[in-house]
Amino acid sequence: DKKIESPEGFPLFSVSNLMQIALERCKTARCAIETMGKTAEKYGFYGEDPESGETLTVTDNNETWIFNIASADCDRKGNWE
């Protein structure tokens, strides 16, 4: 699966963009975590501050997940866990 970037080669998504996509597409916390992570891997993630990452708590009626993501300078895709 080829990573897609902007024409300038920069990552396309911030954490707020990833949250918006997850809210639009998912009904479960697990789906939201997977959607945000896979989107960041494919299209790239940039933090509001290039030296930092983001942490989100995502909850539904059955599960709670912690989403950690940071920019990866070497290949410009997001590192998430």
VMD Tcl script that builds the backbone (N, CA, C; Angstrom):
set m [mol new atoms 243]
animate dup $m
set s [atomselect $m all]
$s set {name element resname resid chain x y z} {
  {N N ASP 1 A 0.843 -1.183 0.000}
  {CA C ASP 1 A 0.000 0.000 0.000}
  {C C ASP 1 A 0.884 1.240 0.000}
  {N N LYS 2 A 0.796 2.024 -1.041}
  {CA C LYS 2 A 1.635 3.207 -1.173}
  {C C LYS 2 A 1.108 4.351 -0.324}
  {N N LYS 3 A 2.020 5.032 0.362}
  {CA C LYS 3 A 1.663 6.198 1.168}
  {C C LYS 3 A 1.380 7.383 0.241}
  {N N ILE 4 A 0.314 8.115 0.518}
  {CA C ILE 4 A -0.069 9.260 -0.294}
  {C C ILE 4 A 0.286 10.526 0.472}
  {N N GLU 5 A 0.898 11.489 -0.200}
  {CA C GLU 5 A 1.278 12.748 0.426}
  {C C GLU 5 A 0.785 13.903 -0.419}
  {N N SER 6 A 0.868 15.085 0.144}
  {CA C SER 6 A 0.556 16.275 -0.620}
  {C C SER 6 A 1.587 16.427 -1.733}
  {N N PRO 7 A 1.299 17.238 -2.732}
  {CA C PRO 7 A 2.269 17.420 -3.812}
  {C C PRO 7 A 3.645 17.894 -3.315}
  {N N GLU 8 A 3.672 18.603 -2.201}
  {CA C GLU 8 A 4.930 19.088 -1.649}
  {C C GLU 8 A 5.643 18.022 -0.829}
  {N N GLY 9 A 5.020 16.864 -0.623}
  {CA C GLY 9 A 5.631 15.785 0.132}
  {C C GLY 9 A 5.427 15.871 1.631}
  {N N PHE 10 A 4.514 16.704 2.081}
  {CA C PHE 10 A 4.271 16.871 3.511}
  {C C PHE 10 A 3.101 16.000 3.963}
  {N N PRO 11 A 3.098 15.604 5.237}
  {CA C PRO 11 A 1.967 14.833 5.761}
  {C C PRO 11 A 0.673 15.652 5.688}
  {N N LEU 12 A -0.455 14.976 5.594}
  {CA C LEU 12 A -1.721 15.650 5.334}
  {C C LEU 12 A -2.619 15.856 6.556}
  {N N PHE 13 A -2.451 15.079 7.628}
  {CA C PHE 13 A -3.432 15.107 8.709}
  {C C PHE 13 A -2.861 15.525 10.058}
  {N N SER 14 A -3.618 16.386 10.745}
  {CA C SER 14 A -3.333 16.726 12.141}
  {C C SER 14 A -4.234 15.857 13.020}
  {N N VAL 15 A -4.046 15.926 14.324}
  {CA C VAL 15 A -4.873 15.114 15.222}
  {C C VAL 15 A -6.347 15.515 15.128}
  {N N SER 16 A -6.626 16.790 14.940}
  {CA C SER 16 A -8.034 17.201 14.831}
  {C C SER 16 A -8.673 16.641 13.564}
  {N N ASN 17 A -7.913 16.568 12.463}
  {CA C ASN 17 A -8.430 15.950 11.235}
  {C C ASN 17 A -8.715 14.468 11.443}
  {N N LEU 18 A -7.788 13.780 12.123}
  {CA C LEU 18 A -7.972 12.345 12.382}
  {C C LEU 18 A -9.203 12.091 13.248}
  {N N MET 19 A -9.409 12.928 14.275}
  {CA C MET 19 A -10.587 12.773 15.133}
  {C C MET 19 A -11.871 12.979 14.338}
  {N N GLN 20 A -11.880 13.968 13.466}
  {CA C GLN 20 A -13.073 14.240 12.666}
  {C C GLN 20 A -13.425 13.053 11.782}
  {N N ILE 21 A -12.431 12.471 11.133}
  {CA C ILE 21 A -12.671 11.302 10.286}
  {C C ILE 21 A -13.225 10.139 11.105}
  {N N ALA 22 A -12.624 9.894 12.282}
  {CA C ALA 22 A -13.093 8.799 13.137}
  {C C ALA 22 A -14.530 9.031 13.601}
  {N N LEU 23 A -14.862 10.249 13.968}
  {CA C LEU 23 A -16.225 10.552 14.412}
  {C C LEU 23 A -17.241 10.365 13.286}
  {N N GLU 24 A -16.837 10.673 12.068}
  {CA C GLU 24 A -17.740 10.527 10.928}
  {C C GLU 24 A -17.957 9.071 10.535}
  {N N ARG 25 A -16.928 8.212 10.725}
  {CA C ARG 25 A -16.965 6.858 10.162}
  {C C ARG 25 A -17.199 5.737 11.168}
  {N N CYS 26 A -17.007 5.992 12.447}
  {CA C CYS 26 A -16.973 4.890 13.411}
  {C C CYS 26 A -18.064 4.977 14.466}
  {N N LYS 27 A -18.499 3.793 14.912}
  {CA C LYS 27 A -19.463 3.690 16.006}
  {C C LYS 27 A -18.823 3.156 17.274}
  {N N THR 28 A -17.605 2.605 17.172}
  {CA C THR 28 A -16.927 2.049 18.350}
  {C C THR 28 A -15.571 2.711 18.550}
  {N N ALA 29 A -15.099 2.653 19.780}
  {CA C ALA 29 A -13.778 3.185 20.098}
  {C C ALA 29 A -12.691 2.429 19.340}
  {N N ARG 30 A -12.831 1.137 19.253}
  {CA C ARG 30 A -11.840 0.310 18.545}
  {C C ARG 30 A -11.742 0.731 17.072}
  {N N CYS 31 A -12.863 0.929 16.426}
  {CA C CYS 31 A -12.879 1.388 15.033}
  {C C CYS 31 A -12.201 2.754 14.911}
  {N N ALA 32 A -12.482 3.653 15.841}
  {CA C ALA 32 A -11.885 4.993 15.799}
  {C C ALA 32 A -10.364 4.931 15.896}
  {N N ILE 33 A -9.853 4.119 16.814}
  {CA C ILE 33 A -8.402 3.982 16.987}
  {C C ILE 33 A -7.774 3.432 15.708}
  {N N GLU 34 A -8.339 2.368 15.178}
  {CA C GLU 34 A -7.793 1.768 13.967}
  {C C GLU 34 A -7.875 2.718 12.774}
  {N N THR 35 A -8.975 3.431 12.644}
  {CA C THR 35 A -9.152 4.367 11.537}
  {C C THR 35 A -8.140 5.499 11.618}
  {N N MET 36 A -7.969 6.090 12.798}
  {CA C MET 36 A -7.009 7.183 12.947}
  {C C MET 36 A -5.585 6.708 12.674}
  {N N GLY 37 A -5.227 5.551 13.204}
  {CA C GLY 37 A -3.875 5.036 13.015}
  {C C GLY 37 A -3.572 4.699 11.573}
  {N N LYS 38 A -4.483 4.000 10.925}
  {CA C LYS 38 A -4.255 3.615 9.527}
  {C C LYS 38 A -4.260 4.830 8.598}
  {N N THR 39 A -5.105 5.807 8.886}
  {CA C THR 39 A -5.127 7.031 8.081}
  {C C THR 39 A -3.814 7.790 8.222}
  {N N ALA 40 A -3.304 7.889 9.449}
  {CA C ALA 40 A -2.020 8.574 9.680}
  {C C ALA 40 A -0.876 7.845 8.982}
  {N N GLU 41 A -0.896 6.511 9.007}
  {CA C GLU 41 A 0.147 5.749 8.323}
  {C C GLU 41 A 0.116 5.975 6.816}
  {N N LYS 42 A -1.081 6.001 6.251}
  {CA C LYS 42 A -1.208 6.111 4.800}
  {C C LYS 42 A -0.960 7.525 4.282}
  {N N TYR 43 A -1.525 8.527 4.964}
  {CA C TYR 43 A -1.493 9.892 4.456}
  {C C TYR 43 A -0.528 10.815 5.196}
  {N N GLY 44 A 0.004 10.365 6.311}
  {CA C GLY 44 A 0.954 11.180 7.063}
  {C C GLY 44 A 0.292 11.976 8.180}
  {N N PHE 45 A 1.052 12.176 9.253}
  {CA C PHE 45 A 0.577 12.914 10.423}
  {C C PHE 45 A 1.566 14.022 10.744}
  {N N TYR 46 A 1.034 15.197 11.059}
  {CA C TYR 46 A 1.881 16.275 11.574}
  {C C TYR 46 A 1.295 16.767 12.886}
  {N N GLY 47 A 2.155 16.979 13.858}
  {CA C GLY 47 A 1.713 17.513 15.139}
  {C C GLY 47 A 1.641 19.027 15.082}
  {N N GLU 48 A 0.870 19.589 15.977}
  {CA C GLU 48 A 0.784 21.048 16.048}
  {C C GLU 48 A 2.153 21.642 16.359}
  {N N ASP 49 A 2.933 20.921 17.149}
  {CA C ASP 49 A 4.322 21.267 17.442}
  {C C ASP 49 A 5.168 20.118 16.900}
  {N N PRO 50 A 6.088 20.380 15.986}
  {CA C PRO 50 A 6.858 19.294 15.361}
  {C C PRO 50 A 7.646 18.422 16.341}
  {N N GLU 51 A 7.906 18.919 17.514}
  {CA C GLU 51 A 8.681 18.162 18.499}
  {C C GLU 51 A 7.813 17.327 19.438}
  {N N SER 52 A 6.510 17.337 19.256}
  {CA C SER 52 A 5.642 16.639 20.205}
  {C C SER 52 A 4.658 15.723 19.504}
  {N N GLY 53 A 3.941 14.945 20.293}
  {CA C GLY 53 A 2.911 14.062 19.790}
  {C C GLY 53 A 1.586 14.404 20.441}
  {N N GLU 54 A 0.640 13.521 20.277}
  {CA C GLU 54 A -0.700 13.714 20.834}
  {C C GLU 54 A -1.155 12.428 21.513}
  {N N THR 55 A -1.980 12.563 22.536}
  {CA C THR 55 A -2.597 11.430 23.215}
  {C C THR 55 A -4.084 11.707 23.347}
  {N N LEU 56 A -4.900 10.742 22.947}
  {CA C LEU 56 A -6.353 10.851 23.034}
  {C C LEU 56 A -6.904 9.658 23.802}
  {N N THR 57 A -7.945 9.877 24.563}
  {CA C THR 57 A -8.692 8.791 25.181}
  {C C THR 57 A -9.991 8.651 24.397}
  {N N VAL 58 A -10.244 7.451 23.900}
  {CA C VAL 58 A -11.422 7.200 23.069}
  {C C VAL 58 A -12.251 6.122 23.765}
  {N N THR 59 A -13.527 6.432 24.007}
  {CA C THR 59 A -14.383 5.549 24.798}
  {C C THR 59 A -15.722 5.334 24.105}
  {N N ASP 60 A -16.238 4.110 24.221}
  {CA C ASP 60 A -17.616 3.836 23.842}
  {C C ASP 60 A -18.277 3.143 25.039}
  {N N ASN 61 A -19.423 2.545 24.842}
  {CA C ASN 61 A -20.131 1.901 25.959}
  {C C ASN 61 A -19.443 0.639 26.473}
  {N N ASN 62 A -18.508 0.073 25.685}
  {CA C ASN 62 A -17.892 -1.198 26.051}
  {C C ASN 62 A -16.388 -1.152 26.273}
  {N N GLU 63 A -15.689 -0.193 25.666}
  {CA C GLU 63 A -14.229 -0.169 25.728}
  {C C GLU 63 A -13.703 1.259 25.858}
  {N N THR 64 A -12.501 1.350 26.407}
  {CA C THR 64 A -11.754 2.602 26.431}
  {C C THR 64 A -10.363 2.326 25.896}
  {N N TRP 65 A -9.905 3.162 24.983}
  {CA C TRP 65 A -8.590 3.025 24.359}
  {C C TRP 65 A -7.817 4.330 24.540}
  {N N ILE 66 A -6.506 4.210 24.617}
  {CA C ILE 66 A -5.611 5.360 24.619}
  {C C ILE 66 A -4.887 5.357 23.279}
  {N N PHE 67 A -4.953 6.464 22.555}
  {CA C PHE 67 A -4.311 6.608 21.242}
  {C C PHE 67 A -3.149 7.576 21.388}
  {N N ASN 68 A -1.938 7.099 21.153}
  {CA C ASN 68 A -0.732 7.924 21.177}
  {C C ASN 68 A -0.203 8.022 19.758}
  {N N ILE 69 A 0.120 9.222 19.326}
  {CA C ILE 69 A 0.665 9.392 17.977}
  {C C ILE 69 A 1.730 10.483 17.988}
  {N N ALA 70 A 2.755 10.269 17.185}
  {CA C ALA 70 A 3.828 11.253 17.042}
  {C C ALA 70 A 4.249 11.308 15.579}
  {N N SER 71 A 4.740 12.450 15.158}
  {CA C SER 71 A 5.277 12.585 13.808}
  {C C SER 71 A 6.547 11.768 13.701}
  {N N ALA 72 A 6.748 11.186 12.547}
  {CA C ALA 72 A 7.974 10.441 12.276}
  {C C ALA 72 A 8.772 11.234 11.255}
  {N N ASP 73 A 9.816 11.890 11.702}
  {CA C ASP 73 A 10.580 12.765 10.820}
  {C C ASP 73 A 11.212 12.030 9.648}
  {N N CYS 74 A 11.628 10.789 9.856}
  {CA C CYS 74 A 12.366 10.097 8.800}
  {C C CYS 74 A 11.502 9.750 7.597}
  {N N ASP 75 A 10.234 9.402 7.803}
  {CA C ASP 75 A 9.408 9.041 6.655}
  {C C ASP 75 A 8.080 9.783 6.612}
  {N N ARG 76 A 7.872 10.683 7.552}
  {CA C ARG 76 A 6.715 11.574 7.599}
  {C C ARG 76 A 5.382 10.892 7.809}
  {N N LYS 77 A 5.373 9.640 8.191}
  {CA C LYS 77 A 4.101 9.023 8.527}
  {C C LYS 77 A 3.977 8.979 10.043}
  {N N GLY 78 A 2.779 8.853 10.532}
  {CA C GLY 78 A 2.565 8.846 11.964}
  {C C GLY 78 A 2.963 7.539 12.615}
  {N N ASN 79 A 3.548 7.630 13.783}
  {CA C ASN 79 A 3.805 6.446 14.617}
  {C C ASN 79 A 2.707 6.416 15.666}
  {N N TRP 80 A 1.956 5.342 15.718}
  {CA C TRP 80 A 0.869 5.255 16.685}
  {C C TRP 80 A 0.909 3.918 17.386}
  {N N GLU 81 A 0.289 3.889 18.551}
  {CA C GLU 81 A 0.183 2.642 19.315}
  {C C GLU 81 A -1.121 2.594 20.051}
}
mol reanalyze $m
mol bondsrecalc $m
mol representation Tube
mol addrep $m
